[in-house]
Amino acid sequence: MQDTKRSTVVGHVKWFDPSKGYGFVVTDEGGPDILLHANVLRNFGQSSLADGSGIELVVQETDRGMQAAEVLSVTPPSTTSMGAGLADLEGHDPEEIAARPLEPARVKWFDKAKGFGFANVFGRSEDVFVHIEVLRQSGLADLAPGEAVCMRVIEGRRGSLAAEVLGWDSGVREVGSDS
């Protein structure tokens, strides 16, 4: 068995396609693309990543090139504007949103082509609207029905709205670090 050298790198997501089950990461230092398999991402507690998200990985050299062995952290891509479809977030202070509690939820359905979906937050009777731009700003690209997530919820003009969505494991880690 070949001894594989592991190292930690920082970069960004070039692209990730959950339906294909993989994507690629580019390091900040340059070099070859790094394969990121969906199973490695699932071990981190997410099923998708938004293109351009910052990422810290443990990588290893294989016979097929550099591959991600573990995801250590993900940061959403930088955005310059609120984006279309986020009118309900205008007027809400980002610090106020960040101070809201993370609530456990399960995705009811999400249609990437339509750009929205709904989730059931535990303890709430109404569905929570989830917009694709909120996903992108949260570092996610898609959600699967039944997927467990954590979200910060605000009241929008038409009801409850997810203002931030985190993969379940990321949300649990964030809540654990607050205590």
C-alpha positions in Angstrom: 0.0 0.0 0.0 1.3 3.4 -1.0 1.9 6.0 1.8 -0.2 9.1 1.0 0.9 12.5 2.1 -1.8 14.7 3.5 -1.8 18.5 3.8 -4.3 21.3 4.6 -5.1 23.8 1.8 -7.3 26.9 1.5 -9.1 27.8 -1.7 -12.5 28.2 -3.3 -15.0 25.9 -5.0 -14.6 26.0 -8.8 -17.8 24.1 -9.2 -19.8 21.4 -7.5 -22.6 19.3 -9.0 -24.5 17.2 -6.4 -26.2 15.2 -9.2 -22.8 14.2 -10.5 -21.5 13.6 -7.0 -18.4 15.6 -7.3 -16.8 19.0 -8.1 -13.5 20.7 -8.0 -11.6 23.1 -5.7 -8.8 25.6 -6.7 -6.3 26.5 -4.0 -5.3 30.1 -3.3 -1.7 29.2 -4.1 -2.6 27.7 -7.6 -1.7 24.3 -8.8 -3.9 21.5 -10.0 -7.6 21.3 -9.3 -8.6 19.2 -6.3 -11.4 16.6 -6.7 -14.1 17.0 -4.0 -16.3 13.9 -3.9 -19.9 14.2 -2.5 -19.2 11.6 0.2 -16.4 13.8 1.6 -18.8 16.8 1.6 -21.5 14.7 3.3 -19.1 13.8 6.0 -18.9 17.6 6.7 -22.7 17.7 6.9 -23.6 19.3 3.6 -24.9 18.0 0.3 -24.0 20.9 -1.9 -21.7 24.0 -2.2 -22.2 27.3 -4.0 -19.6 28.0 -6.7 -17.0 30.5 -5.3 -17.4 29.4 -1.7 -14.3 29.6 0.4 -13.1 26.2 1.6 -10.4 24.6 3.8 -9.6 21.0 3.1 -7.3 18.2 4.0 -6.1 16.8 0.7 -4.1 13.8 -0.4 -2.1 12.9 -3.5 -3.5 9.8 -5.2 -2.7 8.0 -8.4 -5.4 10.1 -10.1 -4.2 13.5 -8.7 -5.1 15.6 -5.7 -8.3 14.7 -3.8 -10.1 16.1 -0.8 -10.0 13.8 2.2 -11.8 16.0 4.6 -13.7 19.4 4.6 -12.6 21.5 7.5 -14.6 24.7 6.9 -16.8 26.4 4.3 -17.4 30.2 3.9 -20.1 31.6 1.6 -19.0 33.3 -1.6 -18.6 37.1 -1.3 -21.5 39.0 -2.7 -21.8 42.7 -3.7 -25.5 43.0 -3.5 -28.6 41.3 -2.0 -29.5 39.8 -5.4 -32.8 39.3 -7.0 -35.5 37.8 -4.9 -34.3 39.0 -1.5 -36.5 42.0 -1.1 -37.8 40.6 2.2 -34.3 40.8 3.6 -33.9 44.5 2.8 -34.4 46.6 5.9 -33.2 43.8 8.2 -29.9 44.5 10.0 -27.4 41.7 9.1 -26.1 41.7 12.7 -29.7 41.3 13.9 -30.1 38.3 11.6 -26.8 36.8 12.7 -28.0 37.1 16.4 -31.2 35.1 15.7 -31.1 31.5 16.9 -30.3 28.7 14.6 -33.4 26.5 14.3 -33.4 22.8 13.3 -35.4 22.1 10.1 -36.1 19.5 7.5 -36.4 20.4 3.8 -39.9 19.8 2.6 -38.9 20.4 -1.1 -36.6 22.6 -3.1 -36.6 23.2 -6.8 -33.3 24.7 -8.0 -34.7 25.5 -11.4 -37.6 27.5 -9.8 -35.1 29.0 -7.3 -37.0 28.3 -4.1 -38.6 25.7 -1.8 -39.9 25.2 1.7 -38.7 23.7 4.9 -40.4 22.6 8.1 -38.8 24.1 11.2 -39.3 22.0 14.3 -41.8 23.6 16.6 -43.3 25.9 14.0 -46.7 25.1 12.3 -46.1 27.1 9.1 -43.6 26.3 6.3 -40.5 28.5 6.0 -39.8 29.9 2.5 -36.2 29.2 1.3 -34.9 31.3 -1.7 -31.9 30.1 -3.8 -30.1 33.4 -3.2 -30.2 32.8 0.5 -28.7 29.4 -0.1 -25.9 30.9 -2.2 -25.2 33.5 0.4 -25.0 30.7 2.9 -22.6 28.7 0.8 -25.0 26.1 -0.5 -26.2 25.4 -4.0 -29.1 23.0 -3.6 -31.2 21.1 -1.0 -32.7 17.6 -1.1 -36.1 16.7 0.3 -35.8 15.4 3.8 -32.4 17.0 4.3 -31.7 18.2 7.9 -30.5 21.8 8.1 -30.3 24.7 10.6 -31.7 28.1 9.7 -32.2 31.6 11.0 -35.8 32.6 10.3 -37.3 36.1 10.0 -40.8 37.3 9.3 -41.0 38.5 5.7 -43.8 40.3 3.9 -45.5 37.0 3.0 -44.6 34.9 6.1 -41.6 33.1 7.5 -38.4 33.3 5.5 -35.0 31.6 5.9 -32.4 34.4 6.2 -29.5 31.9 6.5 -29.3 28.1 5.9 -26.5 25.9 7.3 -25.9 22.2 6.8 -27.0 20.3 9.9 -23.4 19.5 11.1 -22.2 23.0 10.5 -25.2 24.4 12.4 -24.6 22.0 15.3 -20.9 22.9 15.4 -21.8 26.6 15.5 -24.3 26.2 18.2 -21.8 24.1 20.2 -19.1 26.8 19.9 -21.5 29.4 21.3 -21.9 27.6 24.6 
